[in-house]
């Protein structure tokens, strides 16, 4: 069985274990997919990262959920998939905000500063938001070129 077929098979198993709330098993399976697919199959890598996000959301480990989301965005194979990921990030952050846990995001995220300037500024703004430094959020948001990312930040600032 070639790597892609194996990864797809594991992905299906991971989805089922996630649905069955076997979170540690699902986490392990998504991590296996990530190891198999980073370079040759970025779309599977992207989906496996967001599979991990679901596991972490269920475990209420919001910092790890956002780390996985950033990894997915960094490996999006094209702009269309990237923007799909940004919409998923919007939903993830809405869940975190509704849980009253934005303060969980005060640590720095997956090492992105040297990989993607836009995501670096976005993560920096999230960190400022988590620390309730709203002035810094606005100043950093102004550096963003992607309206979708700016809008996520502005929506998080609303009550």
Long-range contacts (C-beta under 8 A, 24 or more apart in sequence): 3-36, 3-37, 3-40, 3-41, 4-37, 4-40, 4-41, 4-44, 6-36, 7-33, 7-36, 7-37, 7-41, 7-44, 7-48, 8-44, 10-36, 11-44, 11-47, 11-48, 11-51, 14-48, 14-51, 15-51, 18-51, 18-54, 18-55, 18-58, 21-58, 23-55, 23-58, 23-59, 26-51, 26-54, 26-55, 27-52, 27-55, 30-55, 34-71, 38-75, 42-75, 42-76, 42-77, 43-77, 43-81, 45-72, 45-75, 46-72, 46-75, 46-76, 46-77, 46-81, 46-85, 47-72, 49-75, 50-85, 50-88, 53-88, 53-92, 57-92, 57-95, 60-99, 60-101, 62-96, 62-99, 62-101, 62-104, 62-105, 63-104, 63-105, 63-107, 63-109, 65-92, 65-96, 66-92, 66-93, 66-96, 66-105, 66-109, 66-126, 67-109, 67-110, 68-110, 70-109, 70-110, 70-112, 70-119, 70-123, 71-110, 73-116, 73-119, 74-110, 74-112, 74-115, 74-116, 74-119, 83-148, 86-146, 86-148, 86-149, 86-152, 87-148, 89-152, 90-148, 90-151, 90-152, 90-155, 93-126, 93-152, 93-156, 94-155, 97-156, 102-129, 102-130, 102-156, 103-130, 103-131, 103-132, 104-130, 105-129, 105-130, 106-130, 106-131, 118-144, 118-145, 118-146, 118-149, 122-149, 122-152, 122-153, 125-153, 126-153, 129-153, 129-156, 129-157
